[in-house]
Amino acid sequence: MEPKHATTLELPKVLDRLAGYASFSAGVGLCRTLKPSTFPVEVKRRLVATTEARLFMSKYAGPGLGGVHDVRPLVQSALRGSALLPQELLDIRGTLVAGRELHRTLSRMSSQFPLLSVIAARIVESAGVVIEIGRCIDDKGAVRDEASAELSSVRRELRAAHDRLQDKLARILTSPRNAPYLQEAIITMRDGRYVIPIKADCKGRIPGVVHDQSQSGVTLFIEPLTTVELNNRWREMQLREENEIRRILLSLSSLVAQNSTAIAATVEALAELDMVFACAKYADTTGAIEPRIVEFGGRKSEVGGGKSDAGAAAHPGSTIRLVQARHPLIEPERVVPIDVEMSDETFIVVITGPNTGGKTVALKTIGLLCLMTYCGLHIPVSAGSELCVFDHVYADIGDEQSIEQSLSTFSSHLSNLNGFLGKAERKSLVLLDELGAGTDPAEGSALARAILDFLRARQVTTFVATLYPELKI
């Protein structure tokens, strides 16, 4: 499938809407880059997976993907030797825990949801990573005392040093002898050191190191000399704590790196499940159903069952039957459903009618619903709808006039047609809007007839919208 024609038929707009139902960024990315498959077996698998997801959501609350993140960039950082932050490690743990729960849930229901359980089977629980991160980091992102014996010891000493420092400063503040020199009886901090505020004109009354002064200049913030050693000890213990925390985070990051393949596989499986459930949510919202996929060749091999028409070409065996088909990008209250059914003898359909009568929308509806089906999306049609899987869907719809390339409307259409007519074959679907328009009506209709004869000779399933009386005849 060529992206240009998918864009003409507005598939990217549908995929953008689909992405809005995904739960996390990796799922959003898969939704937006979803490509139509040209293999009937794969198309059926995708459609059934969406059906399973809809059934799952109808019976249960839905997949637990709330705490899932695309942690693959974090894994790459760990592989490069970086120390991950506590919250980043919690994101990895949360993703693995959600994956574990979904894996276990779908494994128990494999008989009911076989395709979903196959995807979930790719999730690796990575129990060691989950346990170790949970042991070392609490739910608020703080490294636990129990993360290592060294950290536990350092924090005990740190608390003791802090208490001694605070006690000494409190005695200085409450001493009657120092009261006249104090601006306020409070302990504050400057440059990571505990200090007390004294009046600027009392400098030297309490010996100490000046760390700062107020904007007015009337207050100095000093570290009393009697607390310098205590401050040093407290700061030393802080540095030891920071170093030990960094060592723990590096160790956890190294563990993540060792399990990088398993974690990446889990994220990819969760992203695919997220995409499938997004398809299910979108289908529920749009009232869509799963169309029946029909193999090529189900039609009669010749027009009318024989060769009574000397100019007739053998029917390609394609099937398109859309019952009450609705364009998914038109508001439900405004959309006009259409029925599209090609008989066993027909594989070129000419659509006519007045301007603004819906011809172009009909063409886009047919093409877009085919592409959506090949992506695994259920489509807004009624029961009895069925489609075959085309290898290619080509569309020449809309005015592609280009001033930069000096192309007129007619020339731009010819350029587009020239890009795919030679490629179109038996398993291709071609959609042509106002074929031959933009030039002299007689010449345009003659060209349109020649193109349709060419497509019929190549057994190409074709829909064409036209205003030309000659083409209708």
N, C-alpha and C positions, 0 to 999 in steps of 0.2 A: 504494500500500500504506500503510495507516494504522499508525503506530508502535505504537499501543496493542495491536493484534492480533498484531503481530510479537513484542511483549513477552509476551503471553499464551502464545504458542507457544514462548517461550524462545530466540528467535533471538539476542538480545544475549548470552546465555550462550555460545552457539556461537561468536559473533564474538570474545568475550573469549579463548576457547581458541585461535581462529585467530590472534589478535594475538600470542600467545605464541611463534609460529613466525616472526614478522617479525624482521628484523635491525637496524632502526634506527627511531627515534621517528616519523618521517614515515610509514613503512610500517605501524607499529603503529596510528597514527591512522586511516589508510585502512581497515585491517581492522576497527576498531571502529565505523566510521561507514559501512560497506558497506551499500548499500541494494539491495533486490531490484528487478530491472528487470521491466517489464511488456511489453517488446518481444521477441518470439521471436528476431529476428535478433541482438539484443544479448545475450540469454541464451546463444544458441549460441556467439557469439564468446567470451564469458567462459569457458564450459565448455571450448572448444577451447584457449584460452590456458592453462588449468590443465593440460589434457592435454599440451600442448607442454612446459610447465614440468616435469611429471613425467618426460617422456621425456628432457629435457635433463639432469635430475638423475641419471637412471639411467645415462647415458652419460658424464657429466662430474662433477667434484667439486661442482658447484653454482655459483651466481653469486658473484662476488667482491665482496660487500657489507660485508666486515668493517671497512673504513676509512671507511665512509660516515656522514655526519652530516646532520641537518637544519639546514643553515647559513642558511636563509632569514632568521631573526632577526638573524644577523650581517650579512647583506647589507643589511637595513633599517637597522642601526646605521651602516653605511658610507654609506648614502644620506643619513643625517642629518648626515654630516660627522664622525662619531666615528673615532678611530684604533683599529683593531682590534689586539688583543694578538697576539704572535707565534704562540701556540698556536692561536688562533682562525683565523689566516691559514693555518696548517698544516692545520687541519680542512677549510677550504675547498679547499685544494690536494688533500688526500687524497680528498675527495669527487669532485672533478673527474677525478682520475687513475683512480679506480675506475670512474667513469662512462665515461671514454674506453676503458678496457679492455673493459668489458662491451659498449659500443657496437661496437667493432671485432670482438669475438668473435661477437656475434649477427648483425652485418652479413655476415660470412663464411658464416654458416649460414642465411641468409634463406630459402633454398629448403626447408630442413628445419624451421625454426621461424619461419614467416612472421609470425604474430601477435606473437610476442616481439620480432622484429626491427622491426616497425612501432612498438612502444612505444619500443624502444631508439633508433630513428631520431630521436626528439625530444630525445635527449641532445646537448648542444652541448659540444664538446671544450674551448673557451676556452683554447687553447694558450698565448696570451700571458700569461694570469693564472697558469697552472701554471708556466711557465718563469720568470717574474719572481719569484714567491714562492719558488721553489726556489733561484734565484740569490741572493736576499737573506737567506733564513732557513735554518739547517741543521736536521737531523732532530730535534735536541734543543730547538729553539725559540729558539736564540740567533741574533741578527742577525750575519751574516757581515761580516768586514772588507771584503770585495769589494762589499758592497751599495752603497757610494759611495766616490769618491776622497776626499771630506772625512772620512768615517768612518775610512778606512784611515790617513789622515794623523794624525787626532786620536788614534787608538789607539796609533800609534807614539810620539807625544809623551807620551801618558798612561803608557805603559810606562816610558819614559825618566824621567819625573818621579817615578814610583813607585820606580824603582830608586835614584835619587839620594836620595830621602827615606829609604828603608830603609837605604842605606849610611851616611847621616849618623847615624841613630838607632843603628845597630850600633856605630859608633865611640864614641858617647857611652856606651853600655852596657859596652863593653870597655875603656874608659879606667880605669886603676888609680886615678886621682884620684877618680873618681865611685863606685867600688865600695862605700865605706862608707855611702853615702846611699841605695843601691838596696835596695828590698824584695826584688825578683827581677830577674834580668837578662833580661827579656822585653819584647817590643814588643806592645802590645795596642791596642784602639781604643775610643774614647768619642765619641759624637756625630759620627761620621763623620770623626774626626781620630785620627791615630796618636799614642799617648802611651806613657809609661814609668811604672812604679810606683816611688815613693820612700817612704821612711819619713816619717811625718807630723812627727816631731820634727826632721827634716832639711829642713824647708821653707825654701826660699830658697837652699840650698846649690847646687842646680842651677836657675838662673833659668828660669822658664817660667810658662805659664798653667795653673792648676788646672782640670780638667774634671770630676773626680769623686773620691769617696773610698770606701773599703771600708766595709762595714756596721759593722765593729769600730772604724773611725776611725783605725786604725794605719797605713793606706796611703793615699797621695794619688796620683792619676793626673794627671801633668803633661805638657804639650806644651812641650818645651824651646824657649826663644826662638830658638835657632839653627836650629830646623826650622820655625818658623812660616811663613816665606816659601815653603819647600819644600812644606809642607802646603797652603798657599793655592794654589800652582801646580798641585799634584796634584788638589785639589778643583775648581779652575777647569777642568781638562781633563776631569774627570768630568762636569761640567755640560755642557760642549761635546759630549761623547759622548752624553749623554742627549738633548740637543736634536736632535742629528743622527739618533739612532735614532727619535725621535718623528717627525721629518720623513720618514724612510724609511717608517715604519709608516703615516703619513697618506697618503703617495704610493701605497703598496700598497692601502690602503683605498679610495682614490679610484679606482684601477684596478678593484677589485671592484665599486664602485658603477657604474662605466661599463659593466660586464658583468652588471649585476644581473638583467636579463631572461633572459639565457642561463643564468646560474647557477640561478635559480629554476626554469626549465624543466627543467634537468638533475635537480634534486632531485625535482621532481614526477614525472618519468619513472622515476627510480630508485625512488621510493616505490611507484609502480604496479607495477613489476617485483618489488619486495620483497613486495608484497601477493599477486601472482600466484604467486610461489614459496612464500609462506606457505600458500596454498591447496593447492599441490602437496604440501608437507610434511604438512599436516594430512590430506590424502586418503591419502597413503601410510601414515600412522600408524593411521588408522581403517579401512583396507582398503576404501576407497570406490571407486566407478566413475563414469564419465560416463554419465548417463541419456540416452536418446534423446528429443529434443524433437519433439513431434507438433503439427502445426497444428490449430487449431480447425476443426470441420466434417468431420472424418474419419468421423463416425458416421452412422448412418441418420437421415434427417430426421424420421422419425416413429417412435413407440414401436411395436415389432413390425413396422416397415416400412409401417404403414398407420394407419388411424384406427378400428380395431375396438373400441377402448376409448373410449367417448365422452368420458370424463373425462381422457383422456391428453393430455399436453402434448408438443410436439415436442422431441426430444432436442437439447440445446444443442450437441452436437458435441464435447464434452469428452472427454479421455482421461486416465485414471490407471491405471497398471499398475506396481505395486511388487512385486518378487520378493525374498523374504527381507529385507524392510526392517527395519532395526534403529535404535532411537532412539539418536542419537549421544551423549547425555548419560548414558546408563546404562552401567555397566561392562560390557565385552564378555563377561565370564564369567557375568553375570547376565541380560543382555538376551535377550528371547524374540523371534526374528524373526517377522514377519507377512507374509502375501501379501495384496495388495490389488489386485483386478482388477474393474473395472466392465464389465459386458456392454454390447453395442451398444444394448440396450433400457433400460438402467438409468442413472439419474443421481441417484437418491436412495437411499442405503444406510442401513438401520437396523441398528445394532449392539446386541446384547443379551448378557446373561450376568450372573453373580453379582457382587456387590461384590468389589473387589480382583481382579477377573478380567482386568483389562487394557484395559477399554473406553476409559478416558480416555487412557492411554498410546498406544493405537492412533490415536485422533483427533489427538493431538499429533504423533505420528510422521508421519502423512500431511501435516498442515499444515506442520510444520517442514521436512520434506524438500523440499516444494514451494518454500518460501522460500529454503532453502539453494541449491537448483538455480538459482533466479532470481538469486542473488548470484554465481553462477559456481562454486560449490563442488560437487565431486563428492560423491555421497551413499552411505551404507552400505547398498547393495542388491546384488542379484546380476544377472547378465546377463539381458537381456530387459526391463528396467524402462524405462518411457517415461512422459512427462508432457506435457500441454499447458501453455501459459502463461496463467494467469488474470490478469485485470486487477486483481482484488481478492481477498484472502483474509481472511475474517471468522471470528472464533472467539468463542464464548461457552462458556468452560471454566473450572471452578473456582468457588469461593464468593467472591463479591466483596461480601459484606455490609459495610456501612459504618455504624459507630456515629455518626460525626460527622454524616453526612447522614441519620441515622435511617432507613436502608434495611434491610429484612429481606433474607434470602437470595433469596426469591422476587421482591421488588421490585427488587433489584439486577440480577437476571437480566433482568427485563422492561425495565429502563432500558437495559441493554446492547443487548438485542435491538432496542429501539426506535431505537437509534442507527445501526443498519445495515440493518435489514430493507427499508426503503424504498429503499436504495441498491443492494441486491443485484440482479444481472441475469444475463443469459445467460453472460457471461464472468467470473462470480464463483464462488468456492468458499466454502461456508459449513460450519462445523464446530460442532455443538451438543452439549453434554454434559448429560445428564439434563434434557432439555427438559421444561419444565413442573413441575420438582421444587420442593419447598418450600411447596406448598399442598395443598388437598384433592385426593386422587388422581383423583377423577372429573373435577373441574374442570381439574386440571393436564393430564390426558391429552386432554381435549377441546381445550384451548388448543394443546397440542402438535400434534394432528391438524390444527387450523386453520392453524397456522404452516406445517406441511409442505405442505398443499394450496396455500397462498399461494406458497411457494417453487417448487413444481412448476409452477404456472401461469406463473410468471416464468422457467421453464427454468433454474433455479439448481442447479448441481451441489452436492449436500448430503450430509454424513455426520452422523448423529445417534446418540448413545448413549442408551439408555433401559432402564428396568426395568418400564415400564408394559405390562401384557398387551394393553390396548386398542390401543396404538400398534403393538405387534408384529403383531397381527391385521390 
